[in-house]
Amino acid sequence: MDREQLIAALKNFRLACVEIDCIREDNLFDFEEVYQGVFIINITIKEEWLNKKYDENALEELIKLLYQNTTSKTRESILTLRLCKENNVDTLQTKEVV
């Protein structure tokens, strides 16, 4: 799966993230291709949403959403989800998806 295909395949996941108010509506995920067809996805999370969650619970909740809104073929193209705070380059948590 290439970058454009992955962006399209993650549309419902991104909309689900907007629905639970963890990302801004105009938020686009950042993709790092680690090798051909396999990506790290950086997700910029709203600080106010994170303040309501423990970091571990936030990541687990997003992984559940990912599984509910994507196919196994899509998830095979995702090596890692990386959560980043808004206005901050610090990585909160990283977890392999596959």
C-alpha positions in Angstrom: 0.0 0.0 0.0 1.4 3.4 -0.9 1.0 6.7 1.0 -2.0 7.9 -0.9 -3.8 4.5 -0.6 -3.1 4.5 3.2 -4.4 8.0 3.6 -7.7 7.0 1.8 -7.9 3.8 3.9 -7.5 5.7 7.1 -10.3 8.2 6.4 -12.9 6.5 8.6 -10.3 6.2 11.4 -9.5 9.9 11.2 -13.2 10.8 11.3 -13.7 8.5 14.3 -10.8 10.4 16.1 -12.5 13.7 15.3 -15.8 12.3 16.6 -14.3 11.4 20.0 -12.6 14.9 20.0 -9.1 13.7 20.3 -7.9 15.5 17.1 -8.9 18.7 15.4 -11.1 18.3 12.3 -8.3 19.8 10.1 -5.7 17.4 11.5 -4.0 15.3 8.9 -1.8 12.4 10.1 1.9 12.6 9.4 3.4 9.5 7.7 7.0 8.2 7.8 7.7 5.4 5.4 10.1 3.1 7.2 10.4 0.7 4.2 8.4 0.3 1.1 4.6 0.2 1.9 5.1 0.2 5.7 4.6 3.4 7.8 4.8 5.0 11.2 1.8 7.2 11.7 2.2 10.3 13.8 -1.1 11.6 15.3 -1.2 15.0 16.9 -3.6 14.7 19.9 -5.5 17.6 21.6 -4.0 18.3 25.0 -7.4 18.7 26.6 -8.4 15.2 25.5 -5.1 13.7 26.8 -5.7 15.5 30.1 -8.8 13.4 30.6 -7.0 10.2 29.9 -3.9 8.4 31.2 -1.4 8.2 28.3 -1.7 4.4 28.1 -5.5 4.5 28.0 -5.3 7.1 25.2 -3.2 4.9 23.0 -5.3 1.8 23.7 -8.5 3.7 22.8 -7.0 4.9 19.5 -5.8 1.4 18.6 -9.4 0.1 19.3 -10.7 2.8 17.0 -8.1 1.8 14.4 -9.3 -1.8 14.5 -12.9 -0.8 14.3 -12.4 1.5 11.3 -9.8 -0.3 9.1 -9.2 -3.6 7.4 -6.4 -6.0 8.3 -4.8 -5.1 5.0 -4.6 -1.5 6.0 -3.2 -2.4 9.4 -0.5 -4.5 7.7 0.9 -1.2 6.3 1.1 0.4 9.8 4.2 -0.4 11.8 3.6 2.0 14.6 1.2 4.6 15.9 3.0 7.5 17.5 1.0 10.0 19.7 2.3 13.6 19.8 0.9 16.5 21.8 -0.3 19.6 20.1 2.2 22.4 20.0 4.9 20.0 21.3 7.2 17.8 19.4 7.5 15.3 22.3 6.3 11.8 21.6 3.9 10.6 24.2 3.7 6.9 23.3 4.5 4.6 20.5 3.1 1.2 19.9 3.4 -1.3 17.2 0.1 -2.1 15.5 0.7 -5.3 13.7 
